[in-house]
């Protein structure tokens, strides 16, 4: 079904223009582009964000890391486990708090992160290709404003 075939009436047409629906579709498209561009690196958007956070402030306990990338406890646990299985991060018990696990990127993880950066830049450029530079900046600024204003309403708020 092409865009032209979408019925322009009733509740379905209304749903197609709601911010929530459009953001969900935007996310679907962004993830699809990311996975296609980064398939040779076998990297997901959440894994990339996690490695990026670790590059900014290593080592981090798992709860802090989850807060930095706005992931709930379960999701960050799965992401870290997958990265650990690939040898991209290590997880060790904290000497200060035996219950806490400290996550640190390995040299292999740093190499994957560096290799991913140009791929991710291409994804962002392709995703926003329909917009000119001013529109791109406006879209990002508006999205950020909404996200910051509603951060505490998230099931996994950003904690930096």
C-alpha positions in Angstrom: 0.0 0.0 0.0 1.5 3.3 -1.0 1.1 6.6 0.8 -1.4 7.6 -1.8 -3.6 4.5 -1.0 -4.0 5.5 2.7 -7.6 6.4 3.4 -8.0 10.1 4.2 -11.1 9.8 6.4 -12.1 8.8 9.9 -10.0 7.9 13.0 -7.4 6.1 10.9 -6.5 9.3 9.0 -6.5 11.2 12.3 -4.0 8.7 13.8 -1.7 9.1 10.9 -1.1 12.8 11.9 -0.7 12.5 15.6 2.7 13.3 17.1 2.9 10.0 19.0 2.2 7.9 15.9 4.6 10.0 13.8 7.4 9.7 16.4 6.9 5.9 16.5 7.2 5.7 12.7 10.2 8.1 12.8 11.8 5.7 15.4 11.0 2.6 13.2 12.6 4.3 10.2 15.7 5.5 12.2 16.3 2.0 13.7 15.9 0.3 10.3 18.4 2.7 8.7 20.8 2.2 11.6 20.6 -1.6 11.5 21.1 -1.6 7.7 24.1 0.8 7.9 25.7 -0.9 10.8 25.0 -4.5 9.9 28.7 -5.3 9.3 29.5 -4.1 12.8 26.6 -6.2 14.3 25.6 -3.2 16.4 22.2 -1.9 17.5 21.3 1.7 18.4 21.2 0.9 22.1 24.6 -0.8 22.0 26.0 2.2 20.2 24.6 4.6 22.8 25.9 2.4 25.6 29.4 2.3 24.2 29.3 6.1 23.6 28.3 6.6 27.2 31.1 4.4 28.4 33.6 6.3 26.3 32.6 9.5 28.1 32.8 8.3 31.6 34.3 4.9 32.3 33.9 2.7 34.3 30.3 3.1 35.3 28.0 1.0 37.5 25.2 -0.6 35.5 22.5 1.6 37.1 24.3 4.8 36.3 25.0 3.6 32.7 21.3 2.8 32.3 20.4 6.3 33.5 22.9 7.9 31.1 21.2 6.3 28.1 17.7 6.3 29.5 17.3 2.5 29.7 15.5 0.7 32.4 17.3 -1.9 34.6 16.3 -4.9 32.5 17.1 -3.4 29.2 20.5 -2.1 30.2 21.2 -5.5 31.6 20.5 -7.2 28.3 22.5 -4.6 26.3 25.5 -5.0 28.6 25.3 -8.8 28.5 25.3 -8.8 24.7 28.2 -6.4 24.6 30.1 -8.5 27.2 29.4 -11.7 25.2 31.1 -10.0 22.2 34.1 -8.9 24.3 33.2 -5.2 23.8 32.8 -4.5 27.5 33.8 -6.1 30.8 31.7 -6.3 33.9 33.4 -6.5 37.3 32.2 -6.3 40.9 32.7 -2.9 42.5 35.2 -2.9 45.4 33.2 -0.1 47.0 29.8 -1.8 46.7 29.9 -5.6 46.2 26.3 -5.5 44.8 27.2 -3.1 42.0 28.7 -4.2 38.7 31.2 -1.8 37.0 31.1 -1.7 33.2 34.1 -0.8 31.2 34.7 -0.7 27.5 37.4 -3.0 26.1 39.9 -2.0 23.4 37.7 -4.1 21.0 34.7 -2.1 22.1 36.5 1.2 21.5 37.4 0.0 18.0 33.8 -0.9 17.2 32.6 2.4 18.6 35.1 4.4 16.4 34.3 2.3 13.4 30.5 3.0 13.9 30.8 6.8 14.2 30.9 7.5 10.4 28.1 5.0 9.8 25.9 6.7 12.4 26.7 10.1 10.9 25.5 8.7 7.5 22.3 7.4 9.1 21.5 10.8 10.7 22.2 12.6 7.4 20.1 10.2 5.4 17.3 10.3 8.0 17.1 14.1 7.9 17.8 14.4 4.1 14.3 15.7 3.3 15.1 18.8 5.5 17.4 21.7 4.9 20.0 22.7 7.5 17.7 25.1 9.3 14.8 22.6 9.4 17.2 19.9 10.7 18.3 22.2 13.5 14.7 23.2 14.3 13.5 19.6 14.4 16.3 18.5 16.7 15.8 21.5 19.0 12.0 20.9 19.2 12.4 17.2 19.8 14.9 17.9 22.5 12.6 20.5 24.1 9.8 18.0 24.3 12.0 15.2 25.6 13.6 17.4 28.3 10.2 18.7 29.4 8.7 15.2 29.7 11.8 13.3 30.9 10.3 12.4 34.3 7.3 10.9 32.6 9.4 8.2 31.0 9.6 4.7 32.3 13.4 5.2 32.0 14.2 8.8 32.5 17.6 10.2 31.4 19.9 10.6 34.4 23.1 12.5 33.7 
